[in-house]
């Protein structure tokens, strides 16, 4: 418990110090997000929040397995390059998949060999893009992932719990500066880091010594970013639009368009993630069958709620 408290305090402190420094550096080097058709902010906002979260994460986990940090650093580098100079979609997806393969090799889990690397790559691509799709309003993705990691810390033990605590506390520090109106964004560097961290937490949850219920429950905790991917795929297929083409028809966009304040949307998502996490923890303790039932129920409910907002529809004004 003492080591976990130290991890939390160091990650929180490092994040509070590193985030404003990252914002300053971003402005100096021109790493800023300018307003535009898909950018609802009123003025330019610096990126590089992901670098600050990585600093907090690294400080909190100092002395841990260095090999486990390599995929996380690679995720920040890939995303930051995409923020600064743009990375072609094929290179981006291959990079994300390679990060997932690296996680599968670095963290012993139930799947080994080629199967483990393939699944690890696919999970990383889904989660890195899912968190990125969720990062459309101030404090939204950071809040959801901070709450989610707090519940994963309850589910796991050992290095997995330490990682979850470090991510949650690093994000808590970041959210001080990312709350509406945001003074810094995660950027792709940050969303890729969070997606890679979630992939690594899943690998820890599916370690050979863990119960199946723990692994299934952890899948439920990351269901919100996965649901964002599913909704976006359906919507863009129905719109006959490329998968790489952005839009403002995510559930959170549609809630904001109906007059919800940005802060209220972020809080609603964080509260939803807390409810999901609580159900997942209870189901994990109840056993495998309950964990499966909880995962199916949570996934179904998220898709139904997303569809109710009109996020699956190509029509403006669709939904309730």
C-alpha positions in Angstrom: 0.0 0.0 0.0 2.9 2.3 0.8 4.4 1.9 -2.7 1.0 2.6 -4.3 0.6 5.8 -2.3 4.1 6.9 -3.3 3.3 6.1 -7.0 0.1 8.1 -6.7 1.8 11.1 -5.1 4.8 11.2 -7.4 2.6 10.8 -10.5 0.2 13.5 -9.3 3.0 15.9 -8.5 5.0 15.3 -11.7 1.8 15.9 -13.7 1.1 19.2 -12.0 4.6 20.4 -12.8 5.0 18.9 -16.3 1.6 19.9 -17.8 2.1 23.7 -17.8 5.7 23.2 -19.0 4.4 21.1 -21.9 1.8 23.8 -22.7 4.6 26.4 -22.8 6.9 24.3 -25.0 4.0 23.5 -27.3 3.3 27.2 -27.9 7.0 27.9 -28.4 7.3 25.2 -31.1 3.9 25.9 -32.7 2.3 22.6 -31.6 -1.1 24.1 -31.2 -4.6 23.1 -32.3 -6.3 25.9 -34.3 -10.1 26.4 -34.5 -11.8 25.0 -37.5 -14.8 23.1 -38.8 -14.0 20.1 -36.6 -12.4 22.2 -33.8 -15.0 23.9 -31.7 -12.6 25.8 -29.4 -12.5 29.6 -29.6 -8.7 30.0 -29.9 -5.6 28.0 -30.5 -4.8 25.5 -27.7 -1.4 23.8 -27.2 -0.9 20.1 -27.7 1.7 18.0 -25.9 -0.5 17.1 -23.0 0.4 13.5 -23.7 4.1 14.2 -23.1 3.2 15.6 -19.7 1.1 12.5 -18.8 4.0 10.4 -19.9 6.3 12.3 -17.6 3.9 11.8 -14.7 3.5 8.1 -15.6 7.3 7.6 -15.8 7.9 9.4 -12.6 5.3 7.3 -10.8 6.6 4.0 -12.1 10.3 4.9 -11.8 12.3 1.7 -11.0 9.7 -0.6 -12.7 10.3 -2.9 -15.7 11.9 -0.7 -18.3 10.9 -3.0 -21.2 7.2 -2.3 -20.3 7.7 1.4 -20.8 9.0 1.1 -24.4 5.6 0.6 -26.1 4.2 3.5 -24.1 7.0 5.8 -25.1 6.6 4.7 -28.7 2.8 5.5 -28.5 3.6 9.1 -27.4 6.2 9.5 -30.1 3.9 8.2 -32.8 1.1 10.4 -31.8 3.2 13.5 -31.2 4.7 13.1 -34.7 1.2 12.9 -36.1 0.3 16.1 -34.2 3.4 18.0 -35.5 3.9 16.8 -39.0 1.1 14.4 -39.8 1.7 10.6 -40.3 0.1 8.8 -43.2 -2.9 6.6 -42.1 -1.1 3.3 -43.2 2.0 4.2 -41.2 -0.1 5.3 -38.3 -2.1 2.0 -38.1 1.0 -0.1 -38.6 2.7 1.8 -35.8 -0.3 1.3 -33.5 -0.3 -2.4 -34.3 3.4 -2.7 -33.7 2.9 -1.0 -30.3 0.3 -3.7 -29.5 2.7 -6.4 -30.5 5.4 -4.9 -28.3 3.0 -4.9 -25.4 2.1 -8.6 -26.0 5.8 -9.4 -26.0 6.6 -7.3 -22.9 3.7 -8.5 -20.7 3.2 -12.2 -20.1 -0.4 -13.0 -20.8 -2.6 -16.0 -21.7 -2.1 -15.7 -25.4 1.4 -16.5 -26.6 3.2 -16.7 -29.9 1.7 -15.4 -33.1 -1.9 -15.4 -31.7 -0.8 -13.2 -28.8 0.9 -10.7 -31.1 -2.0 -10.5 -33.6 -4.6 -10.0 -30.8 -2.3 -7.5 -29.1 -2.0 -5.5 -32.3 -5.7 -5.5 -33.0 -6.6 -4.4 -29.4 -4.0 -1.6 -29.5 -5.4 -0.3 -32.8 -9.0 -0.3 -31.5 -8.2 1.3 -28.1 -5.8 3.9 -29.4 -8.3 5.0 -32.0 -11.2 4.7 -29.6 -9.6 7.1 -27.1 -8.7 9.4 -29.9 -12.3 9.5 -31.1 -13.4 10.2 -27.5 -11.1 13.2 -27.3 -13.4 15.7 -28.8 -14.4 17.9 -25.8 -12.5 19.4 -22.9 -11.8 16.9 -20.1 -13.8 14.1 -21.8 -11.3 11.4 -22.7 -9.0 12.3 -19.8 -11.9 12.1 -17.3 -13.2 8.8 -18.7 -9.8 7.2 -18.7 -8.8 8.5 -15.3 -12.0 7.0 -13.8 -11.6 3.8 -15.7 -8.0 3.3 -14.5 -9.1 3.9 -10.9 -11.4 0.9 -11.2 -8.9 -1.2 -13.0 -6.6 -0.5 -10.1 -9.2 -2.2 -7.9 -9.3 -5.2 -10.2 -5.6 -5.8 -10.5 -2.6 -6.4 -8.3 1.2 -5.9 -8.7 2.6 -4.0 -11.7 -0.8 -3.7 -13.3 -2.3 -1.9 -10.3 0.8 0.4 -10.2 0.3 1.3 -13.8 -3.4 2.0 -13.4 -2.7 4.2 -10.3 0.0 6.1 -12.2 -2.2 6.7 -15.2 -5.2 7.8 -13.1 -3.1 10.2 -11.0 -1.2 11.6 -14.0 -4.5 12.3 -15.7 -6.0 13.8 -12.5 -3.1 16.3 -12.6 -3.6 16.9 -16.4 -7.3 17.5 -15.9 -6.6 20.6 -13.7 -5.4 22.3 -16.9 -7.7 20.4 -19.4 -11.0 21.2 -17.7 -13.3 23.6 -19.7 -12.0 25.9 -21.1 -9.0 23.7 -21.7 -5.5 25.3 -21.6 -3.9 22.2 -23.1 -5.0 19.2 -25.0 -3.8 15.6 -24.9 -3.2 15.6 -28.6 -2.7 12.3 -30.5 0.4 11.8 -28.4 -1.8 11.6 -25.3 -4.7 9.6 -26.7 -2.3 7.1 -28.2 -0.6 6.8 -24.8 -3.9 6.2 -23.0 -4.9 3.6 -25.6 -1.6 1.8 -25.3 -1.9 2.0 -21.5 -5.4 0.5 -21.6 -4.0 -2.3 -23.9 -1.2 -3.0 -21.4 -3.7 -3.1 -18.5 -5.7 -5.6 -20.4 -2.6 -7.7 -20.9 -2.0 -7.6 -17.1 -5.7 -8.5 -16.5 -5.4 -11.5 -18.8 -2.2 -12.8 -17.2 -2.1 -16.6 -16.7 -2.5 -16.3 -12.9 -5.6 -14.0 -13.2 -9.2 -15.3 -13.1 -11.1 -15.1 -16.3 -13.6 -12.9 -14.5 -10.9 -10.3 -13.9 -10.0 -10.1 -17.6 -13.6 -10.0 -18.7 -14.4 -7.2 -16.2 -11.4 -5.2 -17.4 -12.8 -5.5 -20.9 -16.0 -3.9 -19.6 -14.1 -1.0 -18.1 -12.7 0.0 -21.5 -16.0 -0.5 -23.3 -16.7 3.3 -23.8 -13.8 3.9 -26.2 -14.6 0.7 -28.0 -18.2 1.8 -28.4 -17.0 5.1 -29.9 -15.2 3.0 -32.6 -18.3 0.9 -33.3 -20.6 3.9 -33.6 -18.1 5.8 -35.8 -17.7 2.8 -38.1 -21.5 2.3 -38.5 -22.1 6.0 -39.0 -19.4 6.4 -41.6 -20.5 3.3 -43.5 -24.0 4.7 -43.6 -22.7 8.1 -44.7 -20.5 6.5 -47.4 -17.6 8.4 -45.9 -14.0 7.3 -45.5 -13.1 5.9 -42.1 -10.3 8.5 -41.9 -12.7 11.4 -42.3 -13.6 13.2 -39.1 -17.1 14.4 -38.2 -18.9 16.1 -35.3 -21.6 13.4 -34.8 -20.2 11.6 -31.9 -22.7 11.2 -29.0 -20.9 13.9 -27.0 -21.1 16.3 -30.0 -24.8 15.7 -30.3 -25.4 16.3 -26.6 -23.4 19.5 -26.8 -25.4 20.6 -29.9 -28.6 20.1 -27.9 -27.4 22.6 -25.4 -25.5 20.6 -22.8 -22.6 22.5 -21.4 -19.2 21.0 -22.2 -18.5 20.4 -18.6 -21.8 18.6 -18.1 -21.1 16.3 -21.0 -17.7 15.4 -19.6 -19.1 14.8 -16.1 -21.9 12.6 -17.6 -19.3 10.5 -19.4 -17.2 10.2 -16.3 -20.2 9.3 -14.2 -21.1 6.7 -16.8 -17.6 5.3 -16.7 -17.8 5.1 -12.8 -21.1 3.2 -13.1 -19.5 0.8 -15.6 -16.5 0.4 -13.4 -18.6 -0.3 -10.3 -20.6 -3.0 -12.1 -17.4 -4.5 -13.5 -15.8 -4.8 -10.1 -18.9 -6.3 -8.6 -19.2 -8.8 -11.5 -15.6 -9.8 -11.2 -16.1 -10.7 -7.6 -19.3 -12.7 -8.4 -17.5 -15.0 -10.9 -17.1 -15.7 -14.6 -20.7 -15.9 -15.6 -21.6 -12.6 -14.0 -18.6 -11.0 -15.6 -19.7 -12.1 -19.1 -23.3 -11.0 -18.4 -22.0 -7.6 -17.2 -19.8 -7.2 -20.3 -22.7 -8.0 -22.7 -25.1 -5.8 -20.8 -22.7 -2.8 -20.7 -21.8 -3.1 -24.4 -25.4 -3.4 -25.4 -26.4 -0.4 -23.3 -23.6 1.8 -24.6 -24.6 1.1 -28.2 -28.3 1.7 -27.5 -27.5 5.0 -25.8 -25.2 6.0 -28.6 -27.8 5.2 -31.2 -30.5 7.1 -29.2 -28.4 10.3 -29.6 -28.3 9.8 -33.4 -24.6 8.9 -33.5 -25.3 6.0 -35.8 -27.3 8.1 -38.2 -25.9 10.1 -41.1 -28.9 12.4 -40.9 -28.6 15.8 -39.1 -31.0 15.9 -36.3 -31.5 12.2 -36.0 -32.0 10.7 -32.6 -33.9 11.8 -29.5 
